[in-house]
Amino acid sequence: MVAWREIFAMSRAVAGAIASKYRNAGQTCVGPDYLFLPEGKVAEFAGHCRDIMAKRYTGLDDPAYTSIADEKSFRRLLDWLEDAREKGASVSKLLAGPDHEAAHRKIAPMLVTGVNEDMVLMQEEIFGPFLPVMTYRSIEEVLDYINERERPLALYLFTRDKALQDRVIKNTLSGGVCLNDCVLHAAQHDMPFGGVGNSGMGQYHGYEGFLNFSKLRPVFYQAGFSGMKFLAPPYGKLANTVLKYLIKNKS
């Protein structure tokens, strides 16, 4: 998920966002699955996307642009794109040439606008080169949207506004957060990486990874004199006295 703020330079933000989204043709677990833009900024954003992508790839025949992993995934993505179109979405291609090329399982990077919750690509992890784009008037709309859904594996925010950064971090839950870029938090080996809730459990990298993939084996040694006999039934004044003593000393 990506949210936006106008005070951050649009061109730089676009470069960071789409580099992460379309890397490996969108087939990364931490690639953005949807993006929020301020209302009225979609056309500007799309223009920057086309400019940047044209400099990076000559087209689908460019060997630097990745194929979809297998035939099943290739067909799934085309079906999801058609489903979005049938339900009212507009699709904007970011590379010149055909939408897709079956022989090498390549699909052009796309921006998808006018999305709604009935579309499959808004219900599932896309894992492909489609980026749904939504707009907002106030940051509350974005926070509500995030918090009404399952916890994302990652959250990305582009803004230099420290107060807004703190507000978004404190009022959302996600596996990890990256500010003014995407994905790079997962590459920091001294920071734990992992999900929360529906996006997974546990975390690895660094010390946290050592703990996550290790199993502590607790061993308890009973003392020569055990007080457990005082807590065995039948219960009465002695048991109550022992329990009160233990509770008082524990607190």
N, C-alpha and C positions, 0 to 999 in steps of 0.2 A: 504494500500500500504506500502511496506517495501523496503527500499534501504539499501545497505551494504557498508562497507569499511573494507579493510583488516587489518587496524591497530587495529580493535576491535577483541578481542579473539573470534574465530569462535564458539567454543563449548559453551561459555556463551551466545553469541548472539543467537545461535540456540535454546538453552533452553528457552530464553525469547520469541522468535518468535513463536515456535510451541506450547508452553504452552497456548498462547493466541489464536492461530489459531484453535487448536483442543479441546479447552475447550468447553464442551457441544456439542461435535462432530461438531464444527464449526458453531453452531447456535447462533451466537452473532452478533449484528449489527456493532460492532467495530472490529471484527476479520478481519485480513488481507485477501483481495480478490486476491492479487497477490504479488509477491516478486521479487526483482531484486538482482542478485548476480554478483560479478565480473566474467568476462569470465574465464572459467577454474576451477571454484570453486563448480560446481554443485555436482560432485561425493563426494567431501569432506563434503559438506553440507548434502547430503542425508545419508551418513554414520553416521554422528552425530545424525540425526533425528531418524534413526533406533535404535541406541544405547539408546537414551533417551526414546523413546516410549516403547522399550522392558522392561525398568525398571519401567515404569509407569503402563503398562497394560499387562495382560497375554494373551489377545486376545479379540475377539469380545464377548466371553462369560463372560468377566470380568464385574461385575456389576458396576464398576466405570466408564466404557465406555458407554456413553449415546446413547440411541436410537434416531432415527430421529422422529420429533414431530408427524407426521401423515403419513398415507399411500400415500397420494397425493405427499407430499414432498419427501418421499422415492423413489417413481417412477420417479419423476422429476429429482432427482439427478442421478439416474442410467441412465436415458435417456441422460442427459447432458454429463455424462462420456463417454457413447458410442458415442455420437456425436463428442466429442473431439478425441477419438481414430480413428473414421472413417475419420477425417480431418487431421490426421497425428501426433497427440500427442502421447507421450510415458507416460505411467502411472507406477509409482513406489509405491508399497504398503509398509506401514511402520509397519505393524504388521503381524506376522505369521498367517497362516490359510486362510480361504476363504475371497474373496473380500467383500461379504455381507452376511447377514443372515436375510432372509425375515420374519421369525416368530416373531422376536423382532425388526424388522426395523433397523438393525444396518449395517453400511457401514464402512469399514476399512478406516483409514486415508491414504490419497494418496498425492503424489507429482506428478504434471502434467507438463511435459516439452515439448518443441517443439510446444508451443501454437501459435495460430494466431487469428486475429480478426474475422475470420469466425466462430469460435467456440462459442456456446451459453454461455459457462461459462466465456468467456472473454467479454461478452456483458451485463451480468446481475449480480446482487448480488448473490453470490453462496449460502450462508447460509447453509453450509454443510462442510464435512471433506476433501475437495479438495483444494490444494494450487498450483495454477499455478506459475511456476518459469521461469523467463527470465534472460538473462545475458546482461551485458553492458561492454563497454571498457572505456567510459568516462562518468562522471556524467551529462554532457550535454544531453546525450541520455535519461537518466532517467528524467531529468527536462522537456525535450520536450515531453516525453510520458505522463507525468502527466498533463502538461498544455494543451495538445491537447484534453483532455477528460473532462468529467464533474467533478466538484469539489468533492473530496472524503470526507467522514465523518471524517476520521482520516488519519494521515500520520505518519509513523514510520521510524526512521533513526537510524542505529547503527554505531556510530563513536565517537571517542574521539577528533577528529579534530574540534576545535572551529570554525575555519574559514569555514569549510565545513558545520557545523551545521547552521551557520548564512546564508550561501549562499542558502542552501535548503529552510530554513524558509522564507527568503526574496524573493525567486524566485518561490514560489508555493503558492497556496491557498487551504486550507482545513478547515474542521470543527475544528480540534484540532491536536496537534502534541505531540508525546511522543518520547523522545530521549533515546536510549539504553534500551528500553523495549517496550512492546505493551500494549494497553488498559488501563493502570493504570492512565492515565490522566483523564479518565472518572470517576474514583473513588475518585478524590480529590474534596471534597464538598465545598471547598472555591475557586474553579476554575470553570468558566462557561463551560458547555458542550452543544454542539449542532452542527448543520451542516451549510453549506453555499451553496448557489446556488441549484443545483439539489439534494444535500444531506440534504436539509432542511433549516429551518429558525428559528430564535429565539434561546435562550439558557437558561438553568436552572442550579441550584445549587447556594447556597449562595445568595448574594445580587442581582446578575443578575437574579436568579430565581424568587426572590420576585418581581422585576420589570416586568419580562416577564409574570407572572401570575396575575399581578395586572392591574387595569384600572384606570389611573388618570382621574379625572373628572374636567376639567377646568371650572372655573366660572369667567366671566368678569363683572366688575361693571363700568358702564358709569359714568363719572364725572357729577357734576351739570351743568357744561357748556360744551357743545360738539362743537368741531370745524368742525364736518363733514359737516355742512351747507355751509362752505366755499369751499368745494370740490364738490358741486352739480352743475350740468349744469344749465344755459349755462356757458361753460368754457371761461375764459378770463384771464386778467392780474392778478386778485386776486387769482385765482386757481393756476396759475403758480408761483406766489410769495409764496404761502403757501407750495406747493410741493417742491420748491427749499429750503425753510427753513427746512422742514422735512428731506429732503435728506441730507442736510448739517449737521444737528444735529445728524442724525442716524449714519453717517459715522464717 
